[in-house]
Structures are given as structure tokens and as C-alpha cells.
């Protein structure tokens, strides 16, 4: 069994190709994807729970894969060496004989496929002429989101905001060649209502965007929060939009924005207009007008991991 390096993945995976592969996978609906399993466990050096996420999927043809992700809160307190909060592996298997084929870094492929999934959803939900994007959040996902949205047709300008302006500038300065204008902003309020797409990739527990930040025709891409107590936008923002999600099984139960809006009767489950399969099934825009506000909320699915892992493996075997 071989290890595929991060360098190989970065050099050989491009966003347009991955977005197309994701669209085909969701549209055909052949990949099986059980709900992710989460397990908490203790360690000797921390009073906080650590978490293991187990995410399998298979295509009923040639491959099945498993992603193992650990979340270790105490890592932020370790300085020598500095260890990331999230770590993990992705293992791809031959479905015909059960043999393991390759292993790769789960964190890297998760970052890439998460950004690609957001771009995929925006292709059905944002205005066709959308050109200006605000990305809220300057963490590890931000460079991936910048590059992914820069690959989208008609995009001309991407703004990046985070609570630490210096860090936002560092993210922008560290970017490789980018085909569009990318600018770090110290305050998003003066520009937010002019944006066509607003992408939130934070771990905020308090809403960053409220109803006063919304103008007609915007698309909200929410990919940061993954727990009931996390909220990137207020329930009023959710209620002001046509709502779509990656899947009904997990996201409606764990995404804080949707959970709170449902509990406060700002929306009903019937207000959720569709999932990623619904978006991809016919290659048609789901936006009703240029004035409509749309919202896509995702918490991640193992189908996305299998799609990118297969793409990486195909390129790897072809190069060998």
C-alpha cells in the first residue's frame, strides 16, 4: 500500500475537474454514504474530550474508502512541537478484493473537497453573473476557498475578512498565482451588501452576519459551523433565504444555524428546498430570480472524500 504525498495532490488536483466529478457523483447517486460516526475519548493530558470521526463510503463498483479524523482541543496549548487541532488519514480500498490501495492525508483532501463542494452548490444557487465574493474566516480553509472560487467563471474579485486583519493579509500574500483580484479587508460591513456570494468558514459560536447585512440577490455559503452551538449567521438571515443543504440526515440535526431557526419556528423542515442530489440531478439553476436570496449549508459528506480520493488515485496510477 502506497502513501500519496500532499505535494502530488496539490500539483494534480484542479478545482474545475473536481467540481465536475462531484456534480456527476451527486447526480448519479450511486455512491453509498452512511451518516458519519463520532466517538469521544479521553487522554491523560487534557480534561476535554477528544473526538474521532469515522466516515466510510463506497461506489458499489470498484472502490470503497474510509476517513478517520481526530479532533484534539488540547493541541492548541502545545508549543513544542505545534500540532494541528485536526489530524487524520484517508484509506482507499479495492472493492473487488478488499485490499487497501493507498493512504493520503485526510485533512488536505477534506480542505480541497469542502471548497469544491461550496463552489459546486454556488453554480446552481448564485446569480449567473456573480462576480464579487466575500470570504469570512481566515483559518486553514481560507486559501483553499480563495483558489476554488477564483476558478469559478465570472468571478473578478474576492475579499477576505477575519477577526485578525494581519492574518488575513498574510493569507493573501502567501497565495500562489491567482487569476482574480484578492484583497484582505479590515472591516466587512461597508462592502457586505454589495457582494454576490458570501462564504462563511469560521468556527464562530455567535452570529457574524445578521439581517442588516443582507441585500437582495445574494447567495450565502455556510461551511464553518458543524455543531448545534455554532452559528455563523443569525436565524433571521436563514429565514430570509431559500435554503438548501448537503444532506438531510446529518446537517439538519447538527448545523447550529438551521437547528436554532427550526427551534425558534423561523423556518420549518418543509422550507428546506433540496440537497446536493437535488441540485445536481438535472444541471439546471435552482435560483428563481436575481432578487432571490439563497443559502447553502453543509457539514460534509463521505461521498465527497471518495470522489476526490478516486480522482487522486487515478492520476497517481496514470503517472506511475
C-alpha positions as CSV (number, residue, x, y, z in Angstrom):
1,X,0.0,0.0,0.0
2,X,1.4,3.4,-1.0
3,X,1.3,6.8,0.5
4,X,0.3,9.6,-1.8
5,X,2.1,12.8,-0.8
6,X,0.4,16.2,-0.2
7,X,2.7,17.6,-2.9
8,X,1.3,15.2,-5.5
9,X,-2.3,16.0,-4.6
10,X,-1.7,19.8,-4.8
11,X,0.0,19.5,-8.1
12,X,-2.5,17.2,-9.8
13,X,-6.0,18.2,-8.5
14,X,-7.6,21.2,-10.0
15,X,-11.0,22.7,-8.9
16,X,-12.9,22.6,-12.2
17,X,-12.2,18.9,-12.7
18,X,-13.1,18.1,-9.1
19,X,-16.3,20.2,-9.2
20,X,-17.4,18.3,-12.3
21,X,-16.6,14.9,-10.7
22,X,-18.6,15.9,-7.6
23,X,-21.6,17.0,-9.7
24,X,-21.6,13.7,-11.6
25,X,-21.4,11.7,-8.3
26,X,-24.2,13.5,-6.6
27,X,-26.3,13.5,-9.8
28,X,-25.9,9.7,-10.5
29,X,-26.5,8.9,-6.8
30,X,-24.5,5.6,-7.0
31,X,-22.1,6.2,-4.0
32,X,-23.4,4.9,-0.7
33,X,-22.6,7.3,2.2
34,X,-23.8,6.3,5.7
35,X,-24.0,9.1,8.3
36,X,-20.6,9.9,9.9
37,X,-20.0,8.3,13.3
38,X,-18.5,10.4,16.1
39,X,-16.8,9.0,19.2
40,X,-15.4,10.9,22.2
41,X,-12.4,9.6,24.1
42,X,-10.1,10.8,26.9
43,X,-6.4,11.4,27.2
44,X,-4.1,11.8,30.2
45,X,-3.1,15.4,29.4
46,X,-6.5,17.1,28.9
47,X,-9.8,17.4,30.7
48,X,-11.6,18.0,27.4
49,X,-12.9,15.2,25.3
50,X,-11.1,14.3,22.1
51,X,-13.1,13.2,19.1
52,X,-12.8,10.6,16.4
53,X,-14.8,10.9,13.3
54,X,-15.4,7.7,11.2
55,X,-16.6,8.4,7.6
56,X,-17.0,5.4,5.2
57,X,-18.4,5.4,1.6
58,X,-18.4,3.0,-1.4
59,X,-19.4,3.2,-5.1
60,X,-20.7,-0.4,-5.5
61,X,-18.3,-0.8,-8.4
62,X,-14.5,-0.6,-7.8
63,X,-13.7,1.3,-4.6
64,X,-14.6,2.0,-1.0
65,X,-12.9,4.4,1.3
66,X,-12.7,5.3,5.0
67,X,-11.8,8.7,6.5
68,X,-10.5,8.8,10.1
69,X,-10.3,12.3,11.6
70,X,-9.2,13.2,15.1
71,X,-10.1,16.5,16.8
72,X,-7.8,17.2,19.8
73,X,-8.6,20.5,21.5
74,X,-5.6,20.4,23.8
75,X,-3.2,20.6,20.8
76,X,-3.6,24.4,20.8
77,X,-1.8,24.5,24.1
78,X,1.2,22.6,22.9
79,X,4.1,24.6,21.6
80,X,6.8,22.1,21.1
81,X,6.0,20.9,18.5
82,X,2.9,22.7,17.3
83,X,0.4,20.0,16.4
84,X,-2.8,20.9,14.5
85,X,-6.2,20.5,16.1
86,X,-7.4,18.2,13.3
87,X,-5.4,15.2,12.0
88,X,-6.3,12.1,10.0
89,X,-5.9,9.6,7.2
90,X,-7.9,8.6,4.2
91,X,-7.6,4.9,3.1
92,X,-8.8,3.8,-0.3
93,X,-9.6,0.1,-0.9
94,X,-10.2,-2.1,-3.9
95,X,-13.9,-3.1,-3.6
96,X,-13.5,-6.3,-5.6
97,X,-10.9,-8.0,-3.3
98,X,-10.8,-5.8,-0.2
99,X,-7.1,-4.9,-0.5
100,X,-6.0,-1.5,0.6
101,X,-4.7,0.6,-2.3
102,X,-3.4,3.9,-1.0
103,X,-3.3,6.2,2.0
104,X,-3.4,10.0,1.9
105,X,-3.7,13.0,4.3
106,X,-7.3,13.3,5.2
107,X,-7.0,16.9,6.3
108,X,-5.7,18.1,2.9
109,X,-8.3,16.3,0.8
110,X,-11.0,17.5,3.2
111,X,-10.0,21.1,2.7
112,X,-9.9,20.8,-1.1
113,X,-13.2,18.9,-1.4
114,X,-15.0,21.2,1.0
115,X,-14.1,24.2,-1.0
116,X,-15.0,22.4,-4.3
117,X,-18.4,21.4,-2.8
118,X,-19.2,25.0,-1.9
119,X,-18.4,26.1,-5.5
120,X,-20.5,23.3,-6.9
121,X,-23.5,24.5,-4.9
122,X,-23.0,28.1,-5.9
123,X,-23.1,27.2,-9.5
124,X,-26.7,26.3,-9.1
125,X,-27.7,28.9,-6.5
126,X,-25.7,32.1,-7.1
127,X,-26.6,34.5,-9.9
128,X,-25.0,33.6,-13.2
129,X,-23.3,37.0,-13.4
130,X,-22.0,36.8,-9.8
131,X,-18.5,38.4,-9.7
132,X,-17.8,39.6,-6.2
133,X,-17.2,37.3,-3.2
134,X,-16.6,37.9,0.5
135,X,-15.0,35.1,2.4
136,X,-15.5,35.3,6.1
137,X,-12.8,33.4,8.0
138,X,-9.1,33.3,7.6
139,X,-8.3,29.9,9.0
140,X,-6.8,26.9,7.3
141,X,-9.7,26.6,4.8
142,X,-9.4,30.2,3.5
143,X,-6.6,29.7,0.9
144,X,-8.5,26.7,-0.5
145,X,-11.7,28.7,-0.7
146,X,-10.0,31.6,-2.4
147,X,-8.4,29.3,-5.1
148,X,-11.7,27.3,-5.5
149,X,-13.8,30.4,-6.1
150,X,-11.2,32.0,-8.3
151,X,-11.7,29.1,-10.6
152,X,-15.4,29.9,-11.0
153,X,-16.5,31.6,-14.2
154,X,-17.2,35.4,-14.0
155,X,-15.5,35.9,-10.6
156,X,-13.4,39.0,-10.7
157,X,-12.8,40.0,-7.0
158,X,-12.5,38.1,-3.8
159,X,-12.4,39.8,-0.4
160,X,-11.1,38.0,2.7
161,X,-12.1,39.1,6.3
162,X,-11.1,37.6,9.6
163,X,-11.0,38.9,13.1
164,X,-7.2,39.2,12.8
165,X,-6.6,41.6,9.9
166,X,-2.8,40.9,9.9
167,X,-3.5,37.2,9.5
168,X,-5.9,37.9,6.6
169,X,-3.2,39.9,4.8
170,X,-0.7,37.0,5.4
171,X,-3.1,34.5,3.8
172,X,-3.5,36.7,0.7
173,X,0.2,37.4,0.5
174,X,1.0,33.7,0.7
175,X,-1.3,32.7,-2.2
176,X,0.2,31.2,-5.3
177,X,-0.7,32.8,-8.6
178,X,-4.4,33.7,-8.6
179,X,-6.4,34.6,-11.6
180,X,-8.6,37.2,-9.9
181,X,-8.1,40.1,-7.6
182,X,-7.9,39.1,-3.9
183,X,-7.9,41.6,-1.1
184,X,-7.9,41.4,2.7
185,X,-10.3,43.8,4.4
186,X,-10.2,45.1,7.9
187,X,-14.0,45.7,8.1
188,X,-16.5,43.7,6.0
189,X,-19.6,45.9,6.9
190,X,-19.0,48.6,4.3
191,X,-18.9,46.0,1.4
192,X,-21.0,43.1,2.5
193,X,-24.3,44.3,0.9
194,X,-22.5,44.6,-2.4
195,X,-21.3,41.0,-2.5
196,X,-22.9,38.4,-4.8
197,X,-21.6,35.5,-2.7
198,X,-20.8,35.4,1.0
199,X,-18.9,32.4,2.1
200,X,-18.5,31.7,5.8
201,X,-15.8,29.3,7.0
202,X,-15.5,30.1,10.7
203,X,-16.0,28.2,14.0
204,X,-18.0,31.1,15.5
205,X,-20.5,30.4,18.3
206,X,-22.1,33.8,17.8
207,X,-23.7,35.0,14.5
208,X,-21.3,37.1,12.5
209,X,-23.9,38.1,9.9
210,X,-27.4,39.4,10.8
211,X,-30.4,40.6,8.7
212,X,-28.9,44.1,8.4
213,X,-26.0,42.7,6.3
214,X,-28.3,41.1,3.7
215,X,-29.3,42.6,0.4
216,X,-31.4,41.1,-2.4
217,X,-29.9,38.6,-4.8
218,X,-27.1,37.2,-2.5
219,X,-26.0,33.7,-2.1
220,X,-24.8,32.6,1.4
221,X,-22.4,29.6,1.5
222,X,-22.1,28.3,5.1
223,X,-19.4,25.7,5.6
224,X,-17.9,26.5,9.0
225,X,-20.2,25.5,11.8
226,X,-20.8,21.8,12.4
227,X,-22.4,21.7,15.9
228,X,-25.6,22.9,17.5
229,X,-23.9,25.6,19.5
230,X,-22.1,27.1,16.5
231,X,-23.7,29.9,14.4
232,X,-22.1,31.9,11.6
233,X,-25.4,33.8,10.6
234,X,-28.5,34.6,12.6
235,X,-31.7,32.7,12.3
236,X,-33.2,35.8,10.6
237,X,-30.7,35.5,7.8
238,X,-31.6,31.8,7.4
239,X,-35.3,32.7,7.2
240,X,-34.7,35.4,4.6
241,X,-33.3,32.8,2.1
242,X,-34.3,29.8,0.0
243,X,-32.5,27.1,1.9
244,X,-30.5,24.1,0.6
245,X,-28.2,21.7,2.3
246,X,-25.7,18.9,1.5
247,X,-27.8,16.2,3.1
248,X,-30.9,15.9,5.3
249,X,-29.7,13.1,7.6
250,X,-27.0,15.0,9.5
251,X,-26.9,18.7,8.7
252,X,-30.4,19.5,9.9
253,X,-29.5,18.0,13.3
254,X,-26.0,19.4,13.7
255,X,-25.8,22.8,11.9
256,X,-26.4,25.4,14.5
257,X,-27.9,28.0,12.2
258,X,-30.6,25.5,11.0
259,X,-31.2,23.9,14.4
260,X,-31.8,27.3,16.0
261,X,-34.0,28.6,13.2
262,X,-36.1,25.4,13.4
263,X,-36.4,25.5,17.2
264,X,-37.5,29.2,17.1
265,X,-40.0,28.4,14.3
266,X,-38.3,30.8,12.0
267,X,-38.4,28.0,9.4
268,X,-40.0,24.6,9.0
269,X,-38.3,21.5,7.7
270,X,-40.5,21.9,4.6
271,X,-38.7,25.1,3.9
272,X,-35.5,23.2,3.1
273,X,-35.8,23.1,-0.7
274,X,-33.3,20.4,-1.5
275,X,-30.0,18.7,-1.0
276,X,-26.9,18.3,-3.2
277,X,-28.5,15.4,-5.2
278,X,-31.5,17.7,-5.9
279,X,-29.1,20.5,-7.0
280,X,-27.0,18.2,-9.3
281,X,-29.7,15.9,-10.8
282,X,-30.5,18.0,-13.9
283,X,-27.8,20.6,-14.3
284,X,-30.2,23.4,-14.0
285,X,-30.1,26.6,-11.9
286,X,-32.3,26.4,-8.9
287,X,-32.5,30.2,-8.5
288,X,-35.9,31.6,-9.3
289,X,-34.8,35.2,-9.9
290,X,-31.9,37.6,-9.5
291,X,-33.6,39.1,-6.4
292,X,-33.9,35.8,-4.6
293,X,-31.6,35.1,-1.6
294,X,-30.2,31.6,-1.4
295,X,-28.4,29.7,1.3
296,X,-26.4,26.5,1.2
297,X,-25.4,24.8,4.5
298,X,-23.0,21.9,4.5
299,X,-21.4,19.9,7.2
300,X,-19.5,17.5,4.9
301,X,-20.2,14.0,3.5
302,X,-18.1,11.0,2.9
303,X,-19.2,10.9,-0.8
304,X,-17.0,14.0,-1.3
305,X,-14.0,12.2,0.2
306,X,-14.4,9.2,-2.0
307,X,-14.8,11.3,-5.2
308,X,-11.5,13.2,-4.6
309,X,-9.7,10.1,-3.4
310,X,-10.6,8.3,-6.6
311,X,-9.5,11.2,-8.7
312,X,-6.2,11.4,-6.9
313,X,-5.7,7.6,-7.2
314,X,-6.5,7.6,-10.9
315,X,-3.9,10.4,-11.5
316,X,-1.4,8.6,-9.3
317,X,-1.7,5.3,-11.2
318,X,-1.5,7.0,-14.5
319,X,1.7,8.8,-13.5
320,X,3.3,5.6,-12.3
